[in-house]
Amino acid sequence: MRILLVEDDAALAGALESFLRANDFVVDVAATLAAAKLALPLAEWGAVLLDLHLPDGDGLDLLPVVRRRFPDATVIILTARDLISDRVRGLDAGADDYLVKPFDPEELLARLRAVERRRFSGTSSVITVGDIVVDLARSYVTVRGNPVVLTAKEWTLLRVFAARPDRVHSKAALSSALYGFDDEIGSNTLEVFISHLRTKLGKNCIQTLRGQGYRLTGDSD
């Protein structure tokens, strides 16, 4: 999942970015409302973590734009505002959840997973697609009951497929999920990671639909 972190506190933003990247998320940081608005059209965001008190305006002004462009994106407000009225305002504006600073990064991670489950896979963090079982909470994958070890990028790609197995994912959307703005994109292209997943999970586990993109079938043969 690719995350846009909108946070003007450089120390907090740096700590959260490092923590989320260590948990296999792709993260980009915007320190102002203007920077966030510029970043939105440039990637396929799976989640937006949104501070409300920004140097150039109210973070809630970004919510309608996010919802129009990315209706399935997870939006979690991160703010020092702890009044019930502020929480109600944020949730009514379209946020999925609300965390009051200071908070434990592990709680943020749990809330990201919880919203992801509610949106795509019901109450369980375990998603089964054909012969493949993906545990989003534990970053654990099995094929016909046998555990499979994936690299961070392979796991990031599989997570996107597993969260929406019914969807055909475009090459642009998948590439966007793999790399942040500051990441160096070398020879490890999307096709390489698709090939790696097919080798580890089954040659037919990912279907190519010419001119459209890729879809997870879960077929391990």
C-alpha positions as CSV (number, residue, x, y, z in Angstrom):
1,M,0.0,0.0,0.0
2,R,1.2,3.5,-0.8
3,I,0.6,6.1,1.8
4,L,0.6,9.9,1.7
5,L,1.5,11.2,5.1
6,V,0.5,14.9,5.4
7,E,2.3,16.1,8.5
8,D,4.3,19.3,9.1
9,D,6.1,18.1,12.2
10,A,9.4,16.9,10.6
11,A,10.4,14.8,13.6
12,L,7.1,13.0,13.8
13,A,6.8,12.6,10.0
14,G,10.3,11.1,9.8
15,A,9.6,8.7,12.6
16,L,6.3,7.5,11.1
17,E,7.8,7.2,7.6
18,S,10.6,5.0,8.9
19,F,8.2,2.9,11.0
20,L,5.7,2.4,8.1
21,R,8.5,1.6,5.6
22,A,9.8,-1.0,8.0
23,N,6.4,-2.6,7.9
24,D,6.5,-2.8,4.0
25,F,4.5,0.3,3.2
26,V,5.6,2.8,0.5
27,V,5.4,6.3,2.1
28,D,5.6,9.8,0.8
29,V,5.5,12.9,3.0
30,A,3.8,16.3,2.4
31,A,4.5,19.0,5.0
32,T,1.8,21.4,3.7
33,L,-1.7,21.4,2.3
34,A,-0.4,22.8,-0.9
35,A,2.2,20.0,-1.2
36,A,-0.4,17.4,-0.5
37,K,-2.7,18.8,-3.2
38,L,0.1,18.7,-5.7
39,A,1.0,15.1,-4.7
40,L,-2.5,13.6,-5.0
41,P,-2.7,13.3,-8.8
42,L,0.8,11.8,-9.0
43,A,0.2,8.4,-7.5
44,E,-2.4,5.8,-6.6
45,W,-2.8,6.3,-2.9
46,G,-4.0,3.4,-0.8
47,A,-4.1,5.6,2.4
48,V,-3.8,9.2,3.5
49,L,-2.7,10.0,7.0
50,L,-3.8,13.6,7.6
51,D,-2.8,16.2,10.1
52,L,-5.4,18.9,10.6
53,H,-3.4,21.8,11.7
54,L,-1.1,22.6,8.7
55,P,0.9,25.8,8.1
56,D,-1.2,26.8,5.2
57,G,-4.7,25.6,6.1
58,D,-7.0,23.0,7.6
59,G,-6.2,19.4,6.6
60,L,-9.9,18.7,6.3
61,D,-10.0,20.8,3.1
62,L,-8.1,17.9,1.5
63,L,-10.7,15.3,2.3
64,P,-13.2,16.0,-0.4
65,V,-10.4,15.9,-3.0
66,V,-9.2,12.6,-1.7
67,R,-12.6,11.0,-1.7
68,R,-13.3,12.1,-5.2
69,R,-10.1,10.8,-6.6
70,F,-9.6,7.7,-4.4
71,P,-13.0,6.5,-3.0
72,D,-11.4,3.3,-1.7
73,A,-8.5,5.0,0.0
74,T,-8.1,4.7,3.8
75,V,-8.1,8.2,5.5
76,I,-7.0,8.5,9.1
77,I,-6.8,11.8,10.8
78,L,-3.7,12.4,13.0
79,T,-4.1,15.4,15.2
80,A,-3.7,17.0,18.6
81,R,-7.3,18.1,18.6
82,D,-9.1,15.9,21.1
83,L,-12.5,17.5,21.4
84,I,-15.5,15.2,20.5
85,S,-16.7,17.9,18.1
86,D,-13.5,17.8,16.2
87,R,-13.7,14.0,15.9
88,V,-17.3,14.2,14.7
89,R,-16.4,16.9,12.2
90,G,-13.5,14.8,10.8
91,L,-15.5,11.6,10.5
92,D,-18.5,13.4,9.0
93,A,-16.1,14.9,6.4
94,G,-15.2,11.4,5.2
95,A,-12.4,10.2,7.4
96,D,-12.3,6.5,8.2
97,D,-10.7,6.9,11.6
98,Y,-9.2,9.4,14.0
99,L,-6.1,9.2,16.2
100,V,-5.2,11.8,18.8
101,K,-1.5,12.7,19.3
102,P,0.6,11.4,20.9
103,F,-0.1,7.9,19.8
104,D,1.7,4.6,19.5
105,P,2.7,3.8,15.9
106,E,1.6,0.2,16.5
107,E,-1.9,1.5,17.1
108,L,-1.8,3.3,13.8
109,L,-0.7,0.1,12.1
110,A,-3.5,-1.8,13.7
111,R,-6.0,0.9,12.6
112,L,-4.7,0.8,9.0
113,R,-5.3,-3.0,9.0
114,A,-8.7,-2.7,10.6
115,V,-9.9,-0.2,8.0
116,E,-8.4,-2.3,5.2
117,R,-10.4,-5.3,6.5
118,R,-13.6,-3.4,6.8
119,R,-13.3,-2.1,3.2
120,F,-12.2,-5.3,1.4
121,S,-12.3,-8.5,3.4
122,G,-14.8,-8.3,6.2
123,T,-13.7,-9.0,9.8
124,S,-10.7,-11.2,9.2
125,S,-7.2,-10.2,8.3
126,V,-6.8,-13.5,6.5
127,I,-7.7,-13.4,2.8
128,T,-8.0,-16.6,0.8
129,V,-7.7,-16.5,-3.0
130,G,-7.6,-20.0,-4.6
131,D,-4.6,-21.9,-3.2
132,I,-3.1,-18.7,-1.7
133,V,-3.8,-17.6,1.9
134,V,-2.6,-14.1,2.8
135,D,-2.5,-12.9,6.5
136,L,-2.4,-9.1,6.3
137,A,-1.8,-8.7,10.0
138,R,1.2,-11.0,10.2
139,S,2.6,-10.4,6.7
140,Y,2.4,-14.2,6.2
141,V,1.6,-16.1,3.0
142,T,1.0,-19.8,2.4
143,V,0.3,-21.8,-0.8
144,R,-1.6,-25.0,-0.2
145,G,-0.6,-24.7,3.4
146,N,3.1,-24.2,2.8
147,P,4.7,-21.0,3.9
148,V,6.3,-18.8,1.3
149,V,9.0,-16.2,2.0
150,L,8.6,-12.9,0.1
151,T,10.8,-9.9,-0.2
152,A,9.4,-6.5,0.9
153,K,8.5,-5.4,-2.6
154,E,7.0,-8.8,-3.4
155,W,4.9,-8.6,-0.3
156,T,3.8,-5.0,-1.1
157,L,2.7,-6.1,-4.6
158,L,0.8,-9.2,-3.2
159,R,-0.9,-7.1,-0.6
160,V,-2.4,-4.9,-3.3
161,F,-3.6,-7.9,-5.3
162,A,-5.0,-9.7,-2.2
163,A,-6.9,-6.6,-0.9
164,R,-8.9,-6.5,-4.1
165,P,-8.7,-9.9,-5.8
166,D,-11.8,-9.1,-7.9
167,R,-10.1,-6.1,-9.5
168,V,-7.9,-5.9,-12.6
169,H,-5.0,-3.7,-11.5
170,S,-3.4,-1.5,-14.1
171,K,0.4,-1.5,-14.6
172,A,0.4,2.2,-13.6
173,A,-1.4,1.5,-10.3
174,L,0.8,-1.4,-9.4
175,S,4.0,0.5,-10.1
176,S,2.7,3.4,-8.1
177,A,2.2,1.1,-5.1
178,L,5.8,-0.2,-5.3
179,Y,7.8,3.0,-5.4
180,G,7.7,6.4,-3.6
181,F,8.8,9.7,-5.1
182,D,12.3,9.4,-3.7
183,D,12.8,5.7,-4.5
184,E,15.3,4.9,-7.2
185,I,13.7,2.7,-9.8
186,G,16.3,0.6,-11.4
187,S,16.1,-2.7,-13.2
188,N,13.6,-4.1,-10.7
189,T,10.6,-3.3,-12.8
190,L,7.0,-4.4,-12.1
191,E,7.4,-7.3,-14.6
192,V,10.3,-8.6,-12.6
193,F,8.3,-8.7,-9.4
194,I,5.3,-10.2,-11.1
195,S,7.7,-12.9,-12.4
196,H,9.0,-13.5,-8.9
197,L,5.5,-13.9,-7.5
198,R,4.6,-16.4,-10.2
199,T,7.8,-18.4,-9.4
200,K,7.1,-18.5,-5.7
201,L,3.2,-18.8,-5.7
202,G,2.5,-20.6,-8.9
203,K,3.0,-19.8,-12.6
204,N,-0.7,-19.1,-13.1
205,C,-1.3,-17.2,-9.8
206,I,-1.4,-13.9,-11.6
207,Q,-3.3,-13.4,-14.8
208,T,-2.2,-11.0,-17.5
209,L,-5.0,-9.2,-19.3
210,R,-3.5,-7.6,-22.3
211,G,-4.1,-3.8,-22.4
212,Q,-5.8,-3.9,-19.0
213,G,-3.4,-5.1,-16.4
214,Y,-3.1,-8.0,-13.9
215,R,-5.4,-10.0,-11.6
216,L,-4.7,-12.4,-8.8
217,T,-6.2,-15.8,-9.5
218,G,-4.7,-17.8,-6.7
219,D,-4.0,-20.7,-9.0
220,S,-0.8,-22.3,-7.8
221,D,-0.3,-24.6,-10.8
